[in-house]
Amino acid sequence: MSDITRIKERINFCIQGELWEQLPRFLNELHPADIAEIINHASIGDQNTLFDLIDQDIKPDVLAELDHQAEADVLEELTDEEISDLVEEMAPDDAADLLGDLEDDQREEILELMQDEESEEVRELLKYDEETAGGIMTSDFVAVSADMTAAQAIAHIGSLELEEPVYFAYVVSTTGHLQGYIQLWELLKTTHLQQPLSTLAVKDTISVQTDTDQEEVARTASKYDLSSLPVLDLNGILVGRITVDDIIDVIEEEASEDIFKLAGSSDSELEYSSPLHACKARLPWLMITLFAGFVSSLILKQFIDHHIIALSFFVPIIMAMGGNTGIQSSTLIIRGLAVGSIDERGLSKLLLRELAAGALMGIMCGTIIGIWSVFMVGANSEIPAIYLAFTVGTSLFAAMTFAAVFGAFAPLVLNRLKADPAVASGPFVTASNDILALLIYYGVTVGLILLRTQLLGA
């Protein structure tokens, strides 16, 4: 058992036994992220008590690590002056994230209480949409003039007070335009101290603009293996940087968001425990499924009206296989769109691949269910065994083939329309494929009955 695990167990024991006087010495041994994890899982009353017990100098770091609900509960018990003091000690991007969750009046009051320099930095960050590069960047970065010598740059960097670790110095022109970067360790070990930075800097610098979507930011950082990403305004002037911890947060947030959308829900359900909130998040997609059920029941009724009881036995299998095939295709496409691995020039090839995969799986599964239908129903059916096997097998083949193509096609269309492709999965694809699978099944059935009638009549 690790030391951290042992300390956490002692803390949980103290919380359960309300041994509050023993908690500070255990809590303050932990990393702020571990303290935040303990507070996140505590009851509301205990959350505030635990936060009060930790040392004042680590409270800003702990507050920055709390989830939204725990953060709101803790802030509710603090005065605006106390919040202002904590926010001033936080990294600018973390401070902006925290204040962005507050009501406008309270946010403005806290900003007024802060020192002018810190307040101005946070106000600048709050101007940007929270899901863009501007919204997740920090204004805490190192910029050095291209005209500086290496010695001047080292002296300048040594005089700075920074909230977050820095590994790069960005080289800018006199107007603030980004011209390159230099790694600090390379700057420190250079023997050419009087050489201008313009000759030492790496010119090929990957950057993003303030209005770049955070998902594109994460994709860019991943593609080029970057631990820090400079952010430029629309005029090309360096205004901030995005650090690796924020990039990781974006990747986790976007992945969670897509997973929730696959289920027709949202990640806000993890933050709010209200049954009404959960209902509002889930019900719209369930209504789509309910409507699809109404349509499916009308189609299924036709089997009964035509006295084709034996064929109705296989409806659940055909609907389930069609739905699952569609979900598999849509999930692959959505993931590909999210990580940027799908090229629009290869869409026709991609759809043909899904068509071929769906058809191949349909042939295999259709053959199996056709054989099974003969053994299951046999001579007891009002339809000859060969007709029954062909009807069920052909329908499953067609349903799975169509579902594979539709599951891939729907996210691509929504992506082209600039809508979130994740909404094309889950309940939407399943409901659509259920209806279409039944229509295919019923169409094949009626067609074979008419063909059989004509043959017998002849």
Number of C-alpha atoms within 10 A of each C-alpha: 5 6 9 14 11 10 16 18 12 16 22 15 13 16 17 11 9 12 12 15 9 14 19 16 14 16 22 14 13 15 13 21 15 18 26 25 16 17 24 20 12 17 12 14 10 18 19 20 16 20 19 13 17 20 13 11 10 16 21 21 21 21 27 22 19 22 16 17 16 23 21 15 16 21 17 12 11 12 10 17 13 13 20 22 15 20 27 19 17 22 20 26 25 22 26 26 17 21 22 18 12 14 9 10 8 12 17 14 13 20 21 13 16 19 12 10 9 17 21 15 17 25 17 15 24 19 12 16 16 17 14 18 29 30 24 29 28 27 20 21 23 18 21 24 22 24 17 17 19 24 18 18 23 17 10 14 15 9 8 10 8 12 13 13 9 14 14 20 21 25 28 21 17 11 10 18 18 25 19 21 25 19 15 16 10 12 20 13 9 13 11 12 16 12 16 18 25 21 12 20 20 15 14 9 13 15 19 24 21 25 17 17 17 25 20 17 23 23 17 19 21 15 11 9 9 15 16 19 23 25 27 23 15 11 9 16 17 27 23 25 25 28 22 15 10 19 26 14 13 20 18 11 14 15 14 14 16 23 18 18 21 22 17 21 23 17 15 15 17 11 11 13 11 9 10 9 12 16 13 12 17 16 14 14 19 18 12 16 20 15 12 20 15 13 16 20 13 13 16 18 13 14 18 13 9 9 12 17 14 19 22 17 13 15 19 12 13 27 23 16 21 32 28 19 26 31 26 15 25 29 22 14 23 26 16 13 18 18 16 14 10 16 10 12 8 9 14 10 11 18 19 12 14 22 20 15 18 24 23 15 18 26 18 13 18 26 19 14 21 23 17 15 23 19 12 14 18 17 11 11 15 14 18 13 19 13 16 23 25 21 25 27 26 22 26 33 27 22 30 32 24 23 33 30 24 23 33 27 21 22 26 24 13 15 16 11 10 9 13 15 24 26 22 27 28 25 24 22 27 25 24 20 30 27 23 20 28 25 17 20 29 21 14 18 22 17 13 16 16 12 12 14 11 10 9 8 7 6
